[in-house]
Amino acid sequence: MKQRDIQLIEDFTEISPNQDFYIADKSLVIYFQLYEITPYVYGFPMFPISVYQIQDIIREDGPLGRMAENN
């Protein structure tokens, strides 16, 4: 959020256990609802994380693990 200079409504401390996400293009995409962390002008803030960046913490037998294997 700091890298993209996104204005927050309040301080952001952590991702909740039931955070919205989807999987696309060998990435885990974490997203937030309108007004959840940002003003409306930012829309739905989305943060793609490459499966290769989190390879050491994902389950090998899960969908992200299989994506990381298949180059």
PEWO-V852745 format. One record per pair of residues at least 12 apart in sequence whose C-alpha atoms are under 10 Angstrom apart, sorted by the first residue. I is the first residue (numbers start at 0). J is the second residue. D is the distance in whole Angstrom. If there is no record, write none. Layout:
i->I j->J d->D
i->I j->J d->D
//
This chain:
i->0 j->44 d->9
i->0 j->45 d->10
i->0 j->46 d->9
i->5 j->36 d->10
i->5 j->37 d->8
i->5 j->38 d->9
i->5 j->41 d->8
i->5 j->44 d->9
i->6 j->36 d->9
i->6 j->37 d->6
i->6 j->38 d->7
i->6 j->40 d->10
i->6 j->41 d->8
i->7 j->34 d->9
i->7 j->35 d->9
i->7 j->36 d->6
i->7 j->37 d->5
i->7 j->38 d->7
i->7 j->41 d->10
i->8 j->34 d->8
i->8 j->35 d->8
i->8 j->36 d->5
i->8 j->37 d->5
i->8 j->38 d->6
i->8 j->39 d->10
i->9 j->35 d->9
i->9 j->36 d->7
i->9 j->37 d->8
i->10 j->36 d->8
i->11 j->36 d->7
i->14 j->29 d->9
i->14 j->31 d->10
i->18 j->30 d->8
i->18 j->31 d->8
i->18 j->32 d->10
i->19 j->31 d->7
i->19 j->32 d->8
i->19 j->45 d->10
i->20 j->45 d->9
i->20 j->46 d->9
i->20 j->47 d->9
i->21 j->47 d->9
i->22 j->47 d->9
i->22 j->48 d->10
i->22 j->49 d->10
i->22 j->50 d->10
i->22 j->62 d->9
i->22 j->63 d->8
i->22 j->66 d->10
i->23 j->47 d->9
i->23 j->48 d->10
i->23 j->49 d->10
i->23 j->63 d->10
i->23 j->66 d->10
i->24 j->47 d->9
i->24 j->49 d->9
i->24 j->50 d->9
i->24 j->66 d->9
i->25 j->47 d->9
i->25 j->48 d->9
i->25 j->49 d->6
i->25 j->50 d->6
i->25 j->51 d->8
i->25 j->62 d->10
i->25 j->63 d->7
i->25 j->64 d->10
i->25 j->65 d->10
i->25 j->66 d->6
i->25 j->67 d->7
i->25 j->69 d->9
i->25 j->70 d->9
i->26 j->46 d->10
i->26 j->47 d->6
i->26 j->48 d->5
i->26 j->49 d->4
i->26 j->50 d->5
i->26 j->51 d->8
i->26 j->52 d->9
i->26 j->53 d->10
i->26 j->63 d->8
i->26 j->66 d->9
i->26 j->67 d->9
i->27 j->46 d->8
i->27 j->47 d->6
i->27 j->48 d->5
i->27 j->49 d->6
i->27 j->50 d->7
i->27 j->53 d->9
i->27 j->63 d->8
i->28 j->45 d->6
i->28 j->46 d->5
i->28 j->47 d->4
i->28 j->48 d->6
i->28 j->49 d->9
i->28 j->50 d->10
i->29 j->44 d->8
i->29 j->45 d->6
i->29 j->46 d->5
i->29 j->47 d->6
i->29 j->48 d->8
i->30 j->43 d->7
i->30 j->44 d->6
i->30 j->45 d->4
i->30 j->46 d->6
i->30 j->47 d->9
i->31 j->43 d->6
i->31 j->44 d->6
i->31 j->45 d->7
i->31 j->46 d->9
i->32 j->44 d->7
i->32 j->45 d->9
i->49 j->63 d->10
i->49 j->67 d->9
i->50 j->63 d->6
i->50 j->64 d->8
i->50 j->65 d->10
i->50 j->66 d->7
i->50 j->67 d->6
i->50 j->68 d->10
i->51 j->63 d->9
i->51 j->64 d->9
i->51 j->66 d->9
i->51 j->67 d->6
i->51 j->68 d->9
i->52 j->67 d->10
i->53 j->67 d->9
i->54 j->66 d->10
i->54 j->67 d->7
i->54 j->68 d->9
//
